[in-house]
């Protein structure tokens, strides 16, 4: 659906109680506060409004020689200014992989969105970055190609394979020990 956002399309096949977790894998994010807030708002609409829930991000990053970690995500998205007390945020980073010949580094390119609860899951992978245009949230959305696997209860073996398809990631240290490399600007973007 060109006229429906990716989050709206993911909610159509969902069955049962709301998702408890959303996981985002993306190398790119918007750079303005209003766009980041809109994206974050859409992610929170994908998960339950009651009880514990989590929003997890996997993005590109690197461990520096001095032990610090740089992560390519705006801090406002990884550490939102007004988080709900029942929402846990998790941040992981994917370091560039060496190619077979060993002399070039390939950065994260994968894009995925995972929703899950105890009995139902959806695994989306494709070309949508975690941006308002990539997720179809703007008046001028990008044309993206995504594939969503709907995994009902009893599909745990397939879900395990989906999780194995995610790029290997390392836990990020506490936000105070992370250098967020993506900058954020005030903006006059489209209203949320």
C-alpha positions as semicolon CSV with decimal commas, in nm:
position;residue;x (nm);y (nm);z (nm)
1;X;0,000;0,000;0,000
2;X;0,161;0,321;-0,123
3;X;-0,085;0,523;0,084
4;X;-0,037;0,336;0,411
5;X;0,269;0,361;0,632
6;X;0,485;0,062;0,714
7;X;0,371;0,066;1,081
8;X;0,004;0,075;0,974
9;X;0,060;-0,218;0,738
10;X;0,231;-0,418;1,013
11;X;-0,068;-0,379;1,243
12;X;-0,312;-0,523;0,985
13;X;-0,207;-0,890;1,017
14;X;-0,137;-0,867;1,391
15;X;-0,346;-1,107;1,603
16;X;-0,396;-1,125;1,977
17;X;-0,253;-0,901;2,248
18;X;-0,032;-0,610;2,142
19;X;0,338;-0,659;2,086
20;X;0,563;-0,626;2,388
21;X;0,880;-0,552;2,193
22;X;0,976;-0,369;1,876
23;X;1,327;-0,405;1,735
24;X;1,458;-0,168;1,467
25;X;1,764;-0,243;1,253
26;X;1,863;0,056;1,041
27;X;2,182;0,237;0,938
28;X;2,001;0,569;0,877
29;X;1,771;0,793;1,079
30;X;1,618;1,136;1,037
31;X;1,817;1,433;1,161
32;X;1,544;1,666;1,287
33;X;1,366;1,660;1,623
34;X;1,017;1,662;1,473
35;X;1,091;1,371;1,238
36;X;1,259;1,170;1,516
37;X;0,965;1,235;1,750
38;X;0,720;1,125;1,482
39;X;0,914;0,805;1,415
40;X;0,944;0,731;1,788
41;X;0,571;0,793;1,832
42;X;0,492;0,542;1,558
43;X;0,720;0,283;1,718
44;X;0,543;0,325;2,052
45;X;0,205;0,275;1,880
46;X;0,323;-0,068;1,765
47;X;0,361;-0,197;2,122
48;X;0,138;-0,240;2,423
49;X;0,035;0,061;2,628
50;X;0,019;-0,139;2,952
51;X;0,292;-0,310;3,146
52;X;0,654;-0,366;3,053
53;X;0,756;-0,312;2,692
54;X;1,075;-0,246;2,503
55;X;1,208;-0,057;2,205
56;X;1,537;-0,191;2,073
57;X;1,769;-0,033;1,819
58;X;2,053;-0,196;1,625
59;X;2,257;0,043;1,417
60;X;2,609;0,094;1,295
61;X;2,878;0,183;1,541
62;X;3,233;0,117;1,643
63;X;3,450;0,064;1,945
64;X;3,734;0,317;1,950
65;X;4,093;0,250;2,055
66;X;4,040;0,440;2,382
67;X;3,745;0,211;2,474
68;X;3,470;0,462;2,396
69;X;3,189;0,364;2,160
70;X;3,052;0,572;1,871
71;X;2,700;0,490;1,755
72;X;2,536;0,629;1,442
73;X;2,195;0,714;1,584
74;X;2,060;1,043;1,713
75;X;2,064;1,046;2,093
76;X;1,705;1,177;2,092
77;X;1,586;0,849;1,939
78;X;1,801;0,616;2,150
79;X;1,738;0,808;2,474
80;X;1,404;0,987;2,424
81;X;1,346;1,306;2,623
82;X;1,023;1,183;2,788
83;X;1,029;0,802;2,801
84;X;0,741;0,613;2,955
85;X;0,852;0,456;3,287
86;X;0,742;0,108;3,168
87;X;0,937;0,130;2,842
88;X;1,285;-0,020;2,840
89;X;1,525;0,101;2,571
90;X;1,802;-0,119;2,437
91;X;2,081;-0,006;2,209
92;X;2,319;-0,234;2,019
93;X;2,577;-0,152;1,759
94;X;2,699;-0,340;1,454
95;X;3,065;-0,288;1,367
96;X;3,168;-0,283;1,000
97;X;3,256;-0,626;0,865
98;X;3,575;-0,700;0,676
99;X;3,534;-0,835;0,326
100;X;3,681;-1,170;0,230
101;X;3,999;-1,007;0,103
102;X;4,037;-0,829;0,436
103;X;4,111;-0,480;0,310
104;X;3,769;-0,312;0,298
105;X;3,513;-0,252;0,571
106;X;3,144;-0,295;0,486
107;X;2,909;-0,087;0,702
108;X;2,565;-0,198;0,819
109;X;2,317;-0,202;0,534
110;X;2,039;-0,425;0,674
111;X;1,697;-0,284;0,755
112;X;1,446;-0,478;0,964
113;X;1,156;-0,422;1,200
114;X;1,050;-0,694;1,442
115;X;0,738;-0,706;1,656
116;X;0,679;-0,977;1,911
117;X;0,487;-1,094;2,212
118;X;0,473;-1,435;2,376
119;X;0,248;-1,588;2,108
120;X;0,281;-1,390;1,784
121;X;0,557;-1,216;1,588
122;X;0,621;-1,025;1,268
123;X;0,963;-0,999;1,102
124;X;0,991;-0,730;0,833
125;X;1,300;-0,689;0,621
126;X;1,358;-0,478;0,317
127;X;1,467;-0,136;0,205
128;X;1,293;0,094;0,458
129;X;1,532;0,294;0,674
130;X;1,399;0,419;1,008
131;X;1,302;0,760;0,869
132;X;0,965;0,925;0,815
133;X;1,009;0,891;0,437
134;X;1,136;0,532;0,459
135;X;0,849;0,425;0,685
136;X;0,591;0,603;0,469
137;X;0,504;0,859;0,738
138;X;0,557;1,171;0,526
139;X;0,345;1,326;0,252
140;X;0,625;1,233;0,009
141;X;0,721;0,879;0,115
142;X;0,994;0,681;-0,052
143;X;0,896;0,383;-0,265
144;X;1,032;0,092;-0,060
145;X;1,019;-0,285;-0,098
146;X;0,970;-0,484;0,222
147;X;0,873;-0,840;0,305
148;X;0,696;-0,925;0,629
149;X;0,684;-1,274;0,775
150;X;0,389;-1,332;1,008
151;X;0,489;-1,594;1,263
152;X;0,196;-1,732;1,466
153;X;0,219;-1,931;1,789
154;X;0,403;-2,255;1,727
155;X;0,636;-2,096;1,472
156;X;0,923;-2,066;1,717
157;X;1,171;-2,257;1,499
158;X;1,112;-2,016;1,211
159;X;1,127;-1,715;1,447
160;X;1,462;-1,839;1,576
161;X;1,588;-1,845;1,215
162;X;1,460;-1,488;1,166
163;X;1,654;-1,372;1,472
164;X;1,968;-1,544;1,343
165;X;1,936;-1,340;1,024
166;X;1,996;-1,018;1,219
167;X;2,348;-0,880;1,195
168;X;2,560;-0,963;1,500
169;X;2,554;-0,672;1,741
170;X;2,722;-0,571;2,064
171;X;2,546;-0,418;2,361
172;X;2,611;-0,047;2,384
173;X;2,740;0,084;2,715
174;X;2,531;0,325;2,921
175;X;2,428;0,630;2,716
176;X;2,670;0,845;2,917
177;X;2,959;0,642;2,776
178;X;2,842;0,657;2,414
179;X;2,923;0,919;2,156
180;X;2,617;0,964;1,934
181;X;2,748;1,063;1,591
182;X;2,419;1,147;1,418
183;X;2,338;1,515;1,469
184;X;1,991;1,653;1,532
185;X;1,865;1,989;1,417
186;X;1,558;2,190;1,508
187;X;1,323;2,180;1,214
188;X;1,005;2,290;1,056
189;X;0,927;1,947;0,911
190;X;0,579;1,835;0,829
191;X;0,365;1,831;1,144
192;X;0,352;1,498;1,324
